[in-house]
Amino acid sequence: MYKYLQNRFRKNLIITPITKKDAQTKFYLVKDPTSGETFEFGEEEYFLCQAMNGTSTPSQILSAFKSRFELSMNEEEFNQFSEQIARFGLLESLNEQAILNPEISKKNRYGRHKIKKKILVPNVK
């Protein structure tokens, strides 16, 4: 789960923005270079992940989310979303040692295959 001043969305992820032909729909492919897994994020989910920068509190993130998308999300829903992001291994510690030496290999845990997972914001109103 995202924790203010303790972790953040990983900096080494490979982000590929995609705009569909209708030019209205934008999504992001997020590839984990360690495991080879690829995740698909909608614009709202990617915004939340980018906001998990370690220096923003959950309430600041939710306020910015509401301003940007005119959608409401409570802190419990945000925590559920951030727990999912953490389970996928997409958060990193702000601990200097972990950033300088990212030896947390997910290869044994996930294998080397490419997986595409769709991430959804729960119950956004």
C-alpha positions as semicolon CSV with decimal commas, in nm:
position;residue;x (nm);y (nm);z (nm)
1;M;0,000;0,000;0,000
2;Y;0,114;0,356;-0,069
3;K;0,256;0,523;0,241
4;Y;0,338;0,893;0,253
5;L;0,716;0,952;0,287
6;Q;0,784;0,576;0,272
7;N;0,728;0,459;-0,087
8;R;0,643;0,575;-0,439
9;F;0,550;0,454;-0,787
10;R;0,869;0,296;-0,924
11;K;1,094;0,522;-1,129
12;N;1,240;0,244;-1,346
13;L;0,911;0,139;-1,507
14;I;0,882;0,180;-1,885
15;I;0,576;0,390;-1,968
16;T;0,420;0,389;-2,316
17;P;0,128;0,629;-2,367
18;I;-0,128;0,508;-2,622
19;T;-0,407;0,714;-2,779
20;K;-0,678;0,519;-2,956
21;K;-0,788;0,620;-3,304
22;D;-1,090;0,810;-3,172
23;A;-0,835;1,044;-3,004
24;Q;-1,056;1,051;-2,696
25;T;-0,934;0,740;-2,521
26;K;-0,585;0,741;-2,373
27;F;-0,421;0,464;-2,179
28;Y;-0,073;0,369;-2,065
29;L;0,125;0,049;-2,091
30;V;0,351;0,014;-1,789
31;K;0,627;-0,243;-1,828
32;D;0,825;-0,377;-1,536
33;P;1,178;-0,417;-1,675
34;T;1,266;-0,662;-1,398
35;S;0,985;-0,913;-1,447
36;G;0,888;-0,834;-1,807
37;E;0,523;-0,793;-1,705
38;T;0,312;-0,528;-1,878
39;F;0,017;-0,357;-1,712
40;E;-0,251;-0,145;-1,877
41;F;-0,366;0,170;-1,699
42;G;-0,648;0,402;-1,790
43;E;-0,585;0,773;-1,760
44;E;-0,734;0,789;-1,410
45;E;-0,531;0,495;-1,279
46;Y;-0,210;0,630;-1,427
47;F;-0,276;0,970;-1,270
48;L;-0,315;0,806;-0,928
49;C;0,008;0,608;-0,975
50;Q;0,203;0,916;-1,081
51;A;0,065;1,102;-0,779
52;M;0,205;0,829;-0,551
53;N;0,536;1,014;-0,545
54;G;0,619;0,971;-0,177
55;T;0,571;1,340;-0,101
56;S;0,193;1,367;-0,145
57;T;-0,050;1,248;0,121
58;P;-0,345;1,031;0,018
59;S;-0,582;1,323;0,085
60;Q;-0,376;1,551;-0,142
61;I;-0,380;1,284;-0,414
62;L;-0,758;1,241;-0,385
63;S;-0,815;1,616;-0,397
64;A;-0,603;1,648;-0,712
65;F;-0,783;1,346;-0,863
66;K;-1,123;1,504;-0,799
67;S;-1,010;1,836;-0,948
68;R;-0,865;1,673;-1,258
69;F;-1,135;1,418;-1,339
70;E;-1,438;1,549;-1,149
71;L;-1,469;1,205;-0,990
72;S;-1,488;1,117;-0,621
73;M;-1,286;0,845;-0,454
74;N;-1,264;0,793;-0,080
75;E;-0,950;0,703;0,112
76;E;-1,055;0,340;0,158
77;E;-1,094;0,296;-0,219
78;F;-0,758;0,465;-0,275
79;N;-0,597;0,229;-0,023
80;Q;-0,746;-0,072;-0,203
81;F;-0,611;0,057;-0,534
82;S;-0,265;0,128;-0,389
83;E;-0,257;-0,220;-0,229
84;Q;-0,317;-0,368;-0,574
85;I;-0,034;-0,158;-0,718
86;A;0,193;-0,273;-0,435
87;R;0,099;-0,642;-0,490
88;F;0,206;-0,605;-0,854
89;G;0,545;-0,478;-0,734
90;L;0,504;-0,129;-0,881
91;L;0,595;0,066;-0,567
92;E;0,948;0,119;-0,439
93;S;1,076;0,221;-0,100
94;L;1,205;0,573;-0,049
95;N;1,482;0,411;0,152
96;E;1,800;0,528;-0,022
97;Q;1,956;0,181;-0,019
98;A;1,658;0,026;-0,199
99;I;1,668;0,296;-0,467
100;L;2,043;0,262;-0,527
101;N;2,042;-0,119;-0,526
102;P;1,714;-0,255;-0,669
103;E;1,799;-0,623;-0,618
104;I;1,435;-0,716;-0,570
105;S;1,410;-0,954;-0,863
106;K;1,058;-1,056;-0,954
107;K;1,180;-1,306;-1,215
108;N;1,141;-1,605;-0,985
109;R;0,805;-1,483;-0,860
110;Y;0,645;-1,403;-1,196
111;G;0,857;-1,580;-1,457
112;R;0,987;-1,413;-1,770
113;H;0,661;-1,413;-1,962
114;K;0,482;-1,098;-2,064
115;I;0,145;-1,043;-1,899
116;K;-0,099;-0,767;-1,975
117;K;-0,317;-0,677;-1,679
118;K;-0,588;-0,415;-1,677
119;I;-0,591;-0,207;-1,361
120;L;-0,922;-0,052;-1,260
121;V;-1,009;0,217;-1,012
122;P;-1,271;0,065;-0,777
123;N;-1,617;0,226;-0,758
124;V;-1,524;0,569;-0,893
125;K;-1,827;0,796;-0,888
